[in-house]
């Protein structure tokens, strides 16, 4: 297993994982840590275990659609998306989770390795629950199921500046 590697903004480390997401972070001059997995992972729970972080640090990115109208929901992995809230906020009455095959066919993204940032999401409305930022260090998908990326919450918040920040998680209780 490869060890974790910290990538400083602006550095050129050729040994690091290269994906559209790492390229995007490099272009934005955002520092991040690559957290390699011992095997490919496709769930938030597996990602937290493999990376040795709390589930609350793992950011879950979900794609939903109302016919051809796609949107992205971003929540902390220890919480559950409230689809009713998202329907009301987004004004999309028939909103449903996108099928795995449709996501992979239409976007080229790997389900379970979708990041909340990057050029592939350009133009798609993104709704982010503010509770994502309760942790100082956050882990997002790298676009590759063999590794995740850890970055500082303020950096992720800046990268998501065009998103709508709104309560979209189910009330705990």
C-alpha positions in Angstrom: 0.0 0.0 0.0 1.2 3.5 -0.8 1.5 5.9 2.0 -0.5 9.1 2.4 1.1 12.1 0.7 0.5 15.7 1.4 0.4 17.9 -1.6 1.1 21.6 -1.1 -0.6 24.1 -3.3 1.7 25.0 -6.2 4.0 22.0 -5.8 4.7 19.5 -8.5 4.9 16.0 -7.0 4.7 13.5 -9.9 4.3 10.6 -7.5 0.8 11.7 -6.4 -2.5 10.4 -7.6 -3.7 12.2 -10.8 -7.4 12.7 -11.4 -9.6 15.5 -12.7 -10.2 16.4 -9.1 -6.5 16.6 -8.1 -5.9 18.6 -11.3 -8.7 21.0 -10.3 -7.3 21.4 -6.8 -3.8 22.0 -8.3 -5.2 24.7 -10.7 -7.0 26.3 -7.7 -3.7 26.2 -5.7 -5.4 24.3 -2.8 -3.3 22.0 -0.6 -4.6 18.5 0.0 -3.5 15.1 1.4 -4.0 12.0 -0.7 -5.3 9.2 1.5 -4.7 5.9 -0.2 -6.9 2.9 0.4 -5.7 -0.7 0.7 -8.5 -1.7 -1.7 -11.1 0.2 -3.8 -13.9 1.6 -1.6 -17.4 2.7 -2.7 -19.2 3.7 0.5 -18.6 6.5 3.0 -18.3 4.0 5.8 -15.5 2.1 4.0 -13.8 5.3 3.1 -13.7 6.5 6.8 -12.3 3.1 7.9 -9.6 3.0 5.2 -8.6 6.6 5.8 -8.7 6.4 9.6 -11.0 9.3 10.0 -14.4 9.9 11.6 -17.5 9.4 9.4 -18.4 13.0 10.1 -15.2 14.1 8.2 -16.2 12.2 5.0 -18.2 14.4 2.6 -20.9 12.5 0.7 -21.8 13.8 -2.8 -25.1 12.5 -4.3 -26.5 13.1 -7.7 -30.3 13.4 -8.1 -32.5 14.2 -11.0 -36.0 15.3 -11.9 -36.2 13.9 -15.5 -33.2 15.5 -17.2 -32.7 18.2 -14.6 -29.7 17.1 -12.4 -28.6 18.5 -9.1 -26.0 17.6 -6.5 -26.5 17.3 -2.7 -23.5 17.5 -0.4 -23.8 16.3 3.2 -21.6 14.9 5.9 -21.6 11.1 5.8 -22.8 10.6 9.3 -26.1 12.3 8.3 -28.9 11.4 5.9 -30.3 13.5 3.1 -33.8 14.7 3.5 -35.1 14.4 0.0 -38.4 16.1 0.9 -36.5 19.2 2.1 -34.4 19.2 -1.1 -37.5 18.9 -3.3 -39.1 21.9 -1.6 -35.9 24.0 -1.7 -35.0 23.2 -5.3 -38.6 23.3 -6.6 -38.2 19.9 -8.2 -41.2 17.8 -7.3 -40.1 14.5 -8.9 -36.5 14.5 -7.6 -35.0 11.0 -7.3 -31.5 9.5 -6.8 -29.9 8.9 -10.1 -29.3 5.3 -11.0 -25.7 4.1 -10.9 -25.6 3.1 -14.5 -27.1 6.4 -15.6 -24.5 8.4 -13.6 -21.6 6.4 -15.0 -23.0 6.6 -18.6 -24.0 10.3 -18.6 -21.1 11.7 -16.6 -18.3 9.2 -16.6 -18.2 9.5 -12.8 -17.7 6.4 -10.7 -20.5 6.0 -8.2 -18.9 6.0 -4.7 -16.0 8.2 -5.9 -17.9 11.4 -6.8 -16.4 14.6 -5.4 -18.4 17.8 -4.6 -16.1 19.9 -6.8 -14.5 19.9 -10.2 -15.2 20.9 -13.8 -17.6 17.9 -14.4 -20.1 19.5 -12.0 -19.9 22.9 -13.8 -23.4 24.3 -14.4 -25.1 21.7 -12.2 -26.9 23.2 -9.1 -25.1 22.2 -5.9 -26.9 22.2 -2.5 -24.6 21.9 0.5 -25.7 21.3 4.1 -23.8 23.7 6.3 -23.1 20.9 8.8 -20.5 19.6 6.3 -18.2 22.3 7.7 -18.4 21.3 11.4 -15.1 19.4 11.1 -11.8 21.2 10.5 -10.4 18.6 8.1 -12.7 17.1 5.5 -12.3 14.0 3.2 -13.7 14.1 -0.3 -13.6 11.5 -3.0 -10.7 11.8 -5.5 -12.6 10.5 -8.4 -10.7 7.2 -8.0 -12.0 4.5 -5.6 -8.4 3.7 -4.6 -7.8 7.0 -2.7 -9.6 10.0 -1.1 -8.5 13.6 -0.6 -8.3 15.5 2.7 -8.5 19.3 2.7 -9.2 22.1 5.1 -12.8 23.1 5.5 -12.2 26.7 4.6 -10.7 25.6 1.3 -13.6 23.4 0.5 -16.0 26.2 1.4 -14.3 28.6 -1.0 -14.3 26.0 -3.8 -18.1 25.6 -3.2 -18.7 29.4 -3.3 -21.3 29.0 -6.1 -23.3 26.4 -4.2 -26.5 27.0 -2.2 -25.9 26.4 1.5 -29.1 25.2 3.1 -30.3 22.6 5.6 -31.0 19.4 3.6 -30.3 16.7 6.2 -32.8 14.8 8.3 -33.3 15.9 11.8 -31.4 13.7 14.2 -33.5 12.3 17.0 
